[in-house]
Amino acid sequence: MKLRSGFSSDVSEIVYDGYSIVYSLIQIAVYMGFKEIYLLGVDCSYSVTGKQHIVDSGFTDKQSATVGERMIFAHSIAKDYLNNYQVEVKNVTRGDVRSLSTCNFRRYS
């Protein structure tokens, strides 16, 4: 599986999806000037067989088995950018937080 992602410093030009809407929103928050970003409910889990979104649209992602790994990859790209610009992402999600803890973002429970 070939993965690609980036992190945008100018969201008026491009926003990378990073395999998650959260990734896009982090880029927007950074562009708006936030230096501390708190995440709630971001656990990098994704149902392979069940409901995949809060609203059931009937769409099933055929690549859902690898979504977690794709998100972890994207967060590792973001980590370098965020560290260089002294932006801190704090995940306040309870439980196992695969993506963000793997990338050594500071974690609060």
C-alpha positions in Angstrom: 0.0 0.0 0.0 1.5 3.3 -1.1 0.6 6.2 1.2 0.9 9.9 0.6 0.0 13.0 2.6 1.2 16.5 3.3 0.5 19.2 5.8 -0.6 22.6 4.4 0.7 25.9 5.7 -1.8 27.8 3.5 -5.3 26.2 3.5 -6.5 28.8 1.0 -4.3 26.9 -1.5 -4.7 23.3 -0.4 -5.9 21.1 2.5 -4.6 17.5 2.7 -7.1 15.0 3.9 -4.7 12.7 5.9 -7.3 10.0 5.7 -9.4 11.7 8.3 -11.5 14.9 8.6 -9.7 15.6 11.9 -6.4 15.9 9.9 -8.0 18.6 7.7 -9.3 20.5 10.7 -5.9 20.5 12.4 -4.5 22.2 9.3 -7.3 24.8 9.4 -6.7 25.5 13.1 -3.0 26.0 12.5 -3.7 28.3 9.6 -6.0 30.3 11.9 -3.1 30.7 14.4 -3.9 28.2 17.1 -0.8 27.0 19.0 -2.7 24.6 21.3 -5.3 22.2 19.7 -7.4 19.9 21.8 -9.0 16.8 20.3 -11.9 14.9 21.8 -13.1 11.6 20.5 -10.2 10.9 18.2 -9.2 7.3 18.8 -8.1 6.1 15.3 -10.7 3.3 15.3 -12.9 2.5 12.4 -15.4 -0.2 12.0 -14.7 -2.7 9.2 -18.1 -4.3 9.2 -20.4 -1.9 11.1 -21.4 1.7 11.1 -18.5 3.9 9.9 -19.9 7.4 10.4 -22.2 9.1 12.9 -24.8 9.4 10.1 -25.5 6.2 8.2 -25.3 7.2 4.6 -25.1 3.6 3.3 -21.6 4.2 2.1 -19.1 1.5 3.1 -15.3 2.2 2.7 -13.9 -0.8 0.9 -10.5 0.0 2.4 -11.7 0.3 6.0 -9.3 -2.4 7.3 -6.4 -0.1 6.7 -7.9 3.2 7.8 -6.1 3.2 11.2 -2.7 2.7 9.6 -3.4 5.4 7.0 -4.4 7.9 9.8 -1.2 7.0 11.8 0.9 7.7 8.7 -0.7 11.1 8.1 -0.3 12.1 11.8 3.4 11.3 11.5 3.6 13.7 8.6 1.8 16.4 10.7 4.0 15.8 13.7 7.1 17.1 12.0 5.3 20.2 10.8 3.7 20.9 14.2 6.9 20.4 16.1 8.7 22.9 13.8 6.0 25.5 14.3 5.6 24.9 18.1 2.0 23.8 17.8 0.8 21.4 20.4 -2.0 18.9 19.8 -3.5 17.4 22.9 -5.8 14.5 22.7 -8.2 14.4 25.6 -9.9 11.2 24.3 -10.2 8.5 27.0 -9.1 5.0 26.2 -6.6 3.6 23.6 -5.5 6.4 21.3 -3.4 4.6 18.7 -2.8 7.4 16.2 -1.8 10.3 18.4 0.1 8.4 21.0 2.1 6.6 18.2 3.2 10.0 16.9 4.1 11.1 20.4 1.6 13.9 20.6 1.0 14.9 24.2 -1.9 12.9 25.6 -4.2 13.8 28.5 -6.9 11.5 29.9 
